[in-house]
Amino acid sequence: MPNQPISEMTEILPSGERIPPLQESEFVTDKWIAEQLQMSIATIRSQRFKRRHSEDHWLDLDPVYIGSKPRYRRKDVLAWLESKSTAPASGNPKV
């Protein structure tokens, strides 16, 4: 079986009928966030490191660790992206 995320797996009934998952996964990865922001995965990981070590950072999302793997709640990421989508009235646009 290929290394496939649970969110993409399908249930196979005894009859052979395939049933796709009902909803998207609640969690997203560094890669997913990087794709949404059109940035490298390394940038996302660097921001998480800086946040953990109280350094200057712009990615204000708290990961949930599943084992040693950091994941982010999809709803938190989408809310964060929405909050950053509006540029301020003056000055530089938000990241």
N, C-alpha and C positions, 0 to 999 in steps of 0.2 A: 504494500500500500504506500503510495507516495506521501511525502510529508505535506499534508493538506490541513489547513486550519479548520477547526470545527464549524466555523461560520459558513464554510463552503461545502461541507459534506452533505450528502443526501441519504435519506433513509431508504432502504430497499426492503420491500415487503416480500413475504414468502412467494407470492405470485410473480415476483420479478419487477413489479411496478416500482418506479422510483418516485420518492416524495421529497421535493426540495425543502430546505429549511424555511420556517415560517417568517423569520425576521433576521435582520442583520445582527452581528455580534454586538454585545454591549460594549466591548472593549476594542480599542484600536492600537496600533503599534507606532513606533517611531517612524517607520517607513511610510505609513499612511499619512501621518501628520506632515512629513517632509514632502510627499507628493502634493498635498493640498496647498502647501506654501511654496511649492516649486523651489525647494532648497534641498541640500544634501542631508542624508541621515546623520552624518557626523555633526552637522550644525545643531540638530535637535538634541543629540546626545550630549554635545558640549553645553548647551543651555541647561539641560537637566543637571549635569555635573555642577555648573556654576550656581544654580539654585540651591542644590543640596549643601554646598560649601559657602553659602552666604556671599557669593560674589555677584557683581553686576550682571543682570540677565534680563531678557525680555519675554521669555516663555514662562508665563505664570500658571502652569498646570501641574497639579500633583499627580504623579503616577501611582498606580496600584501595582504592587509587585506580586506576581503569580510565580511562586518559586523565586528564581533570580531574574525573571523577565519583567521589565517594566511595561505596563500597559496603561492606557488612559481611557477613562469613561467617554464613550462617543458623545454623549449629551454635554459633557463638560467642554470637550474640544469644540463642538459646534457652537456652543454659547460663547466661548472665548473668541473663536473666529468671527462671529457676528459682532461682538463688542469691538473688535479691531477693524471692522470693515468701514467704519465711518471716520473720515479724516476730521481732525479738530478744526475749529474756525480759523485759527492762525498757527503759524509754525510748521514744523515738519509733520507729515502724516504719520499716524500710528503704524507700528509694525504689525 
